[in-house]
Amino acid sequence: MSRFPVYVALALVLSACNKDDTSGVDSDTVDPEQEPARLAMTPNVAGQGQRLEVHLDATRSAYEFGETALDLGPGVVVEQVVVEDGYNAVATVVVDPDADLGTRDATITIAGHETVLADAFEVIAQSFLIEPNSGLMGETIEVAIVGTDTQWEQGFTWPGFGDDVDILDFQVLSETLGSARIAIHPDARPGPRDVAMQEGEHVVTLYDGFQVDRQVITAFFEPPTGFQGDTIDFEIHGLDTDFAEGNTTVEFWDDAGANADIAIQSLTWLDGQELYGRMRLSNAARLGMRDIVISYGTGDTAETILVPDGFEVLDAPPDLSNVAVGLRFDVERAIDNTNGDLLENVIGMAYFIIPLSPPCGSPPPPGDGPQPYDQNGVWPVPPPAEPEDCPNPETVSAGPQVWFVGPENTVTLDKDVIPATGQIIYWGNDLTLADYHFNTMYDLEAPGDVESGMPPFYLVDVQPTVPADYYLTAPDFWNDLTISRGEDFPYSWTPAQTYPDAIFGTSINGILASNGEPGFAGSLPWDDGEHVYTAAELSQLEASPVSFSAYSYIEGPYFGLPFSSIQTCKSDSTLSTGAQLILE
């Protein structure tokens, strides 16, 4: 039910007649121009078990000190009514947990005269409380939201605290319990405010459920702006803060929350109100305004404050002297399990990227170097790396198209802009095996782009293809091919003729019997078209559906753009084939 006042006419009796006179009011004693007062009561809805303040308003002076009462019927206790003036009164109301649901009349008594507001108040089952229920202007706090008879659901339920109170994070812990991290703006309106819990179109409101205290705690950040890639000295001046030495942190937040594309390199404490430090903006830092979140103290003294729109990241032109090149030209095959058909996909790709500065994330571990052929083993699948909180590197346009240029054909790669990130990638569209010529080194040509500043260029012998084609020949890798883990598994292929210029390998990918974790039996076989996985190897995998893969892989030489300092780019190419098996 919406929060609208319910009005009723109240005739003000101004005559001096005897209290026992029941004949009515002498019309000669009443001012004919005096309008009757209209009374209003808000809020007019509350949940079972809820305690709230109900505001009584009048269009004319009507309420009398010590002579005003409110009755909301059984199960709703009016603890007190405080008259502020003739126009305003506040009643403290407690709804019993088992109060009858539905609408009810409200009776307002003023100096012995009763006025009934029909269907003026409703008791509903749902309600909630907030703890703590107050915060300072400029403060960021965690609050618990405890519901009664609620069915809150993560991703479907969301709280609202009104203007200038941001919800930084909200988690539904159960159907009746939520946790929110809220940030009160330094210029938020002080005083009580309604809090709403919205579940789709259904909204439950806790009237005057949160108090913004008049005391302000905030900070001022200098400078207000900086360019991508800049290293900046900054100052923070606090207002009613108590910054703690060695225990103060500064974060920069965008619409998605904390963003690590601005790194604090040093932070020096001067006193409870003064900090200074140095920060580095990534060359791919997200553009626009940032909120600054400052946390300090521990335990009961811990405090977090928000500086909304405290810093702005400005655009910097791309550094073309630091552009790297990424290339890919691969053939991916899959054997259809239902009919044995060979499904084929050819991928060509190029991009021109400015690496993150400062670097972000951990570099990949170094490889083990060349391995001798005809080597088998069973290994666990390495766990996926933890996602790094890194910005998307900037990519640069090299023109509407770029080309792989070979002695027998030219492959066109068309420009594509990813809407979510703005990154630019060049793709080969509708490529087939006729575009992929084996044992070839392709050149890379680009026309350049005036808008990005990228000049035209031509790079010789940068994209290889594998030395030769191959096909799996035996057994028939389709129709749920089933093999026994207790027997050797021989298989054959048309020789890929990759050794020693490229690598040929195969793997059976399943679940390790020892621990139930993903694993695989792998091999770098001799390039003679024949190999065997032994029963000892297969028995280390669980009986289950598995996948089989074979691949030929070759790397190209190091190269770089003629105007870039990065000359360690390296492309590769793969011809891979996948099939399904069943281990029993």
N, C-alpha and C positions, 0 to 999 in steps of 0.2 A: 504494500500500500504506500502510495507516495505521501510525502510530507507536506500536506496542505492544511491550512487552518480550517477549523470547523467553527462557524460563527452562529450566534443566536442573539436575538434582541433581548435586552434587559432594560425594562423601564426603571428609571431612577425615581424613587419616591422621595419627594422633597417637601411634602405637606407636614404640617405640625399637628395632624389629627391624633386623637387618642389611639393607643395601640389596640384597645379593645373594640374600636369602631370597625364593623365589618361591612359598612355600607358603601365602601369604595373611597376614591380620592376626590376631594373637592376640586373641581376643574378650575376654580378661581385661584387656587394656590399653586398651580403647575404652569411653568413657563411654556407656552405653546410652541415656541421656536426651538426648544431644546430637543435634539435628536436622541433617541434611545441608544445606549452603548451596545456595541457588538463585541462578543467575547471570542477569543481564539485560543486553542490549545495545541501545542506542538512539542515533541513529536506525538503522533497519534497511533503508534504501533510499537510493540516491544515483544521480546521473546520470553518464554518461560525461564525463570531463574535470573532474569536480567534486572539490574539496578540502574536507574537513569534519572535524569532531571527533566521534568516537564515544564515548559514555559507557558504561562498564562498571559495573554495580551488582551487589551481592550482598546476600542477606538476612541473611548472617552474615559475620563477618570472615574473608576468604579471600585477598584479593590481598596479595602480598608485594612490598616495595620491591626493585627490581632483579631480580626473579624472575618477572615477569608479562609475557606476550607475547600478541599477537593475530595470527592468520593468516586472511585472507579470500580466499585462492586467487589464481590467476594474474591479472594485470592490475590488481590492487588492492594498492597499496603501503602498508604500515603503517610510517610514518616513525619513530614513537616511541610508547611507552606510559608515561604518568606515573601512578604510584600515589599517590593522595591520602591514602588510609587503607585499612584492610582491607576496607571496604565500597564504595569508589569508586576508579575509575581512568579516565583519559581517553586515548584513542588518536587520533593525527593520521593521517588516511587520505587517500590520493590515488588517485582512480580514473582509470586510463589512458583517453585518448579513444577507443581501440579495444578496450577491455575487453569480453569476451563479455557479452551481455545475459542476464538471467534471475537466478533464485535460486541461492544457493550456501551451503555450510556455513561456519560460523565456528569456528575452533579457538582456544580460550583455554588457554594453558599457564601453570601456576603452579607454580614450584619443580620443574619437570620433569614434572609431572602434567598430561596433556592432557584437556580436556573439549570435546567436539564439540557445537555447537549446530546441529542439522539445519535446512537451508533458512532460515537466520537472517538472511541479507543478500541484497538484490536490487539488481542494476545495471540501470538503465533508460536509455533514449536521451536523454530530455529532462532538461535541467538549466538553471540560470541563475545569474548572479553579480550582485552589487549594488555600485555604485561611486558615491560613497563608501559604505562599509558601517557607518558609525557616525554618531551625532549627539548633541548635548547635550540634556538635559532642558529643554524650553521653546523649542527651536530649530526653525525652518522651513527645510528644505533641499531642493535638487533632487538626485535620484538617477537614475542610469542603470541600467536593468535589461537585462542582456545574456544572451540565451538561446542554448542549443545544441539543435538539432533541435526547435525550437518552431514553432508555427503561430499566433502571436498575431494577434488581429483586433480592430480598433477597435470599441468598443461591445459586444464579446463577452468580452473578456479584462479582468480587473481584479485588482490586487494587494491583499494584506492584510498589514499589519504588526502585527496584534494590538491589544489594548486600549490606548487613550490615544495612539495614533499615527494621525492623520487623514490620509486621502488628499485633498489639496486639488484636485489635477488629475492626470490620467494620460492620456498619449497613446501610442498604438502607432505607432512610426515605421517598423517593418517587422515581418516575422514573427518576427524574433529580437532586436528592439531596442525597448525602451519607455523612456519618461521620466516620472517621477513627481515631483510636489511634495508633500512630506509635512510635517506639523506634529506635533512631539512635545510632548505636554502637559507642563507644568512638574512635575506629580506622577506622570508615567509611571514604571513600575517600571524601575529601572536594570538593566543586564545584557544578555546576549544574548537574542534572541528569534527564533522561526521566522518566515519570510516565505513566504506562499503566493501562487501565481499560479493564478487560477481561470478556466477556460474552460468555461462551462456547468457540467456536473457533473464535469468533469475538473479535478483539482487537482494541481499539482506544488509540492512544499514544499522550500525551502532552509532546512535546520535550522540554528539559531543563525546565521542569515544576516545579521542586523543587530544592532548593539550600541548600546544607549542608555547613553551615558556618565553617570556619577554627577554630574558638574558641572551646575549649574542656571543657566540664563540666562533671565530672565523680566522682567516689569514689572507694575506695579499701577496701575490706572486709577481716577481719582476725578473726578466722582461715578459711582456704579454705575447710575443710572437717569436718565431724562428723558422728558418728554412730547412727543408729536408737535407740531411747530411751534415748539418751544423753541429759544432761543439760549443756549448753555451754555458757561461757562468750565470748563476741565478741567485736570487735572494728571496727569502720567505719572512714576512713580518706578521706575527701573530697578534690577535686581539683576544685577550682573556684566555690565552693558551698556556700550557705548561709543558713545552717541548722537553723531552727527556734525553739526556746525553747518552749516546750509544744505543738508544732504543726508540728511534724515530725513523719512519719510512715514508717515502713519497712515491705515489703511483699516478699515472696518467690514464684516464678512462675516456673511451669513446662510447658510441651507442651500444657496443657489444660488451662493455665492461673493461676491465684492466687490459691494457695493450702494451706489450713489451717492446714496441718499436721506438720508445724513448727510454734510454737506459741511464740511470743515475750512476755516474762514475765516482762521485765523492759527495759526501754530505757532512758538513761541519756544524756542530752545535755551539752557539754563542751563549744563549740563555733561554729561558722559558718562552720568550717571544721572538727570538731571532735565529734563523738558520741561513747558511749559504752553502752553495755546492756547485758542481759541474755536471752537465748532462750531455749525452750524445744522441742526436736524432738520426735514426736510420735514413739512408738515402731513399728508402721506400716507405718512410713513415706515412701513415694515412693522413690525408689532408683534412683540415677543418679544426673546429673547436674541440678542446679537451677539458673535462673536469679534472681537478687535482684532488686526490684523496690523501690526507696526511694522518698517519696513525702514530700514537706515542703512548708510553706508559704500559704497565702490566697489571693484571689482576683487577682489583677494584678501582685502580687509578687509570686503567686503559681508556683511551679516548680516540675517536676518529672524527675528523671534520672534513667537510666538503667545500671546495672552492669551485662553484659552477662556472664553466666557460672561462677558466683561469688562464688558458694558454691556447694559442692557435698555431697550427703547423701550416706553413706556406709552401707553395710549389717551387721546386728548384728545377732548372733545365737539366735534361739527361746528360750524363758525362760519357760522351761517345769515345773517349780515350780509354774506357774501361768496360767495353762490351765483349761478352763471350758468346759463342755460337753453340747451339745444340742441334744435332741432326739425327735422323732415324730413317732407315729404309729396310723394312722387314717383310718376311712372308710368314703368315700364320696359317697352319692347316689343322683341320680336325676331321677325324674319321667318324662319319655318322654311324651311330650304334645300331640304327634300325635297318640300314640297307648297305652299309659299307662305302657309300659315296664319300669322296674327298671334298670337303668344304674348304674354301681358300679365301684368305683376306690379305691384301697387300697394303702396307702402311708406309707412307712417306711423310716426313714432318721436318720442320725447321723452326727455330726461334732464336731471337737475338736478345740477350738478357744482360742486365747490369747486376752483377753479384751484390748481395747485401753487404753494406759497409756501415757499421761494424758487422763482422760475420755473426750468424745466428745459428744455434744448434751445434750438434757434435758432428765432426767429419766422419765419413764411413771408415770402418776399420780397414787397414791395408790388406791386400790379398796375399795369398800364400805363394804367389809366383807360379811359374810353369809346373805342371804335374806330369809325370810319365804316363803314357797310355797303358791300357789294359789294367786299370786299377779299379777295384770295386770297394764298396763299403756301405754301411748303414748308419745314418745320422739323424739326429732330431732336426726338425725345422726350426731355424732361429726365431725367437719370439719377435713380434713386431716392435719397432722402436717406439718409445713414448713420443706422442705428438709434441712438437716444439711450438712454443708461443712465438712465432716469427711472422713478420709481415710478408706479403707477397712481393717478390722482387719485381722491379720495373722491367718491362720489355719494350723494345724499340721497333718501330715500323721501318722496314727496308724497301717498301714499295707495295703495290697492289698484288704482286706475285714475285716468287723467286723460282729458280730452276735448278734441277740436277741435270747437268749436261754431260752425256757420255758419248763414246765413239759410235754407238749404234742408235741411240735415241735420246730425247730430252723429256724429262718428267717435270710437269708444271705443278707447283705448290701454291694454292690460293690463300690469301690473307683471311684470317678469322679472328674476331675480337670476342673474348669470353665476357659476357655481360656482367657476371657477378664480380669479377676482379679487374676488368679492363685490360687484361693481359692479351698479347698478340701472339698467335701461333699460325704457322703456314702449314696447310694440309694438302696432300695429294688426293683428289676426289676421283672415285670410281676407278682406282688403279687395279690392274690385273697382272698376272704373271708375265704377260707380254711386255709390260713396262719394266720388269725386273730382269736385267741381263746379268747372268752369272759371270764371276771372275772379272769384274769391271771396277775401275776407279772413276767415280763421277766427279766432275767439277761443280762448284756452286756459284751461281750468278745472281746478282740482285741489281735492280735499276736504281735503287736509292729512293729517298723520300725527302722532299724539300721541307715539309712541315716538321718532321722529327730531326732534320739535320743530317740524316744518314746519307753519305755519298754512295754512288754506285761502286760495285767491286766485283772482282772475278777471282775465285780461289781455285787452284788447280789440285786435283787428286786428293779430295778430302772425304768422300763418301764411298766406302768399299761395298761390294756384294760378295756373298760366299762363293768359294771356287766352283762348286758344282751342285746340281740337283740330286735329291735322293728320295726314295720311297720305301716305306716299310713293306716287306714282301711276304713274310711268314712269321707267325700264323696269321689267320684272318682276324684282324683287330676290330671286330664288330659282333653284333648279335650276342652281347653279354658273354664274351669270351671268358671262360673260367679255367683257372690254373690252380694246381695243388701246391700248397706251401711245403709239402713234404717231398717234392720232386724238383729237379733242375728245370729251369725254363729257358729253352733256346729260342732265339728270334733272329731274323735276318733282315737286311735292307740292301738296296742297290748302293754300292759304295759312294760315299759323298766326296771322296777324293779331296779331303780338306787337310790332311796332315802333310807337311808340318805348318802350312800357312794359317790354318784355322783349327778350331777345336770341334770335335764331334763328341756328343755325350747323350746318355739316356738316364731315365729315372723311373721308378715305380713309387708313387706317392700315396701313403696311407697313414695308419696309426701304429705306433710302436707298441708291441705286445708287453714290453717291460713296464711301461708307465701310463699307457693310454693317451700319450701326447702325440701330436702330429710328427711324422718322420718319413724318411724315404730311403729306399735302396738306390744308390747311384753308381754310375759307371762312366769311365772314359775308355771306351773299347778301342782295340786296334781297328783301323779303318779298312777292314777287309770284308765287311758285310755280314759277319757272323759273330754272335756273342751268346753268353749264357749267364743268367742269374741263378746262383746255386740255391739248393734247398736250405742250406744253413743261413743264407741271407734272407730268403723269403720267409722263413719261420720266425724271424724277428719282427714281422709285421702281423697285425691282427687279421683274422679272416673277415673280410669286408669288401665292399666295392672300393676299387682304387682307380687311379688314373695312371696312364703310361705316357711319357713324353720323350721325344727325341729331338735333338737340335744340332744345328751346325752354326758356329759363331766365329766372326772374324772382326778384328779391330783395325782401324785405319791409323795413319800417322798423326802426330801432333801438328796443330795449325792454329792460325788466328787471323783476325781481320787486319789489313795492312795499317790501319790507323789506331789500333788498340794495343794497349800494353799487355793484354792477355794473349799469350801465344801457346797455351797448353790445352787447347780444346782437342778433343779426340772423339770421333764418331765410330760406330760399329754397325754391324748388320747380322741378322739372325734368320735362319730358315728353321721353323719348328713345326712339329707334328704332334698332336695329342689324340689319345684314344682312351676308351674305358675298358677296365678289366674287373674280374671278380676273383678274389683270393679265397680259397676254401681250405 
